[in-house]
Amino acid sequence: MSSKPAVISVIGSLNVDLVTRTARVPVGGETLTTESFDIGYGGKGANQAVACARLCRTQQQAQNGEASDVKVRMVGAVGEDQFGPGFLEQLQKDGLNTEKVKILKGKKTGVAVIIVETGTGENRIMFCPGANYDVEVADLVPDDSSVALFQLELPLEVVLHNMKIAREKGVETIINPAPAIPLPEEAYHGLGHLIVNETEAAILSGIDNPTNWDDVAAVFIQRGVKNVIITLGGEGVYYQTEKCYSQSKSGNLVPARKVKVVDTTAAGDTFVGAYSVAVSRWRSGSGSADFDLDAAISHANRAASLTVQKKGAQSSIPWVDEVPTS
């Protein structure tokens, strides 16, 4: 195993969340006084980057500016507007390197306008991608990366181009393909880690209403994926590996922790972040030659179980010392 430093490059979206909470949604032409309004920082890319940064250090270490054994870098774009500087400052407070986040002149930062009905908890979201959709099709994978982490909130051609580049550079590649759309076959060739939820697994595999996760995993492994992870909410997390599949072994299920669920926002991003930290440490040579997939998933599961017990997105992502060890 290489002694290459553990560096996670998260190539993804940065969005500002404008959240209004109201007892009900106004009808056409009506004005209502709402219960609250908040501005938060989000986007699946930024959320997962924050999760990586928090789940490799304590909050005290971040506040003291102490270096972690894992370096986390955000790669993407914000606009030249009132949101960009504050967004980058907040990411830096969490210990993220933001040198690869471009500030695009004349562009707006991605924004999600979210209306939450407090009675039902249902939300309505209007998303304007802004600078995210102006990220160019170019090599965005820094050469020192040990892990490259992707989602699907950037233009698809940008994601596919950089997944290919990451593999060509020998960088361990992880994708959480959300929001899910069918991907071309080449996206799966040599892919190290595919992390999907139930809905995404069905869309990407082409199997509607799956009843056997081994069948779903088989589709992805036959396309070239080495590790398939399917999050199942309260049922836990299923995973299958290329090696076990070749030996005709069934996949494994890690049970979910039983907790009181308050808000599931960013739970999946927390899971992906924790898992990516484990992969980066393995690739850096600080772990064993064989990646301990069960341990990585169990830890990620515990981290995500904390996120669902709090409201909000990035504000609900825990620091590593808050995650129980068992």
FENKAPE-V522177 format. One record per run of one state. SS is the DSSP state (h for helix, s for strand, l for the rest). FROM is the first residue (numbers start at 0). TO is the last residue. If there is no record, write none. Layout:
# FENKAPE-V522177
SS|FROM|TO ; SS|FROM|TO
This chain:
# FENKAPE-V522177
l|0|4 ; s|5|10 ; l|11|13 ; s|14|21 ; l|22|34 ; s|35|41 ; l|42|42 ; h|43|53 ; l|54|57 ; h|58|62 ; l|63|68 ; s|69|78 ; l|79|82 ; h|83|92 ; l|93|95 ; s|96|103 ; l|104|108 ; s|109|116 ; l|117|121 ; s|122|127 ; l|128|128 ; h|129|133 ; l|134|145 ; s|146|149 ; l|150|154 ; h|155|167 ; l|168|170 ; s|171|174 ; l|175|183 ; h|184|186 ; l|187|191 ; s|192|196 ; h|197|204 ; l|205|211 ; h|212|222 ; l|223|225 ; s|226|230 ; l|231|231 ; h|232|234 ; l|235|235 ; s|236|240 ; h|241|245 ; l|246|250 ; s|251|253 ; l|254|265 ; h|266|283 ; l|284|291 ; h|292|306 ; l|307|312 ; h|313|315 ; l|316|318 ; h|319|321 ; l|322|325
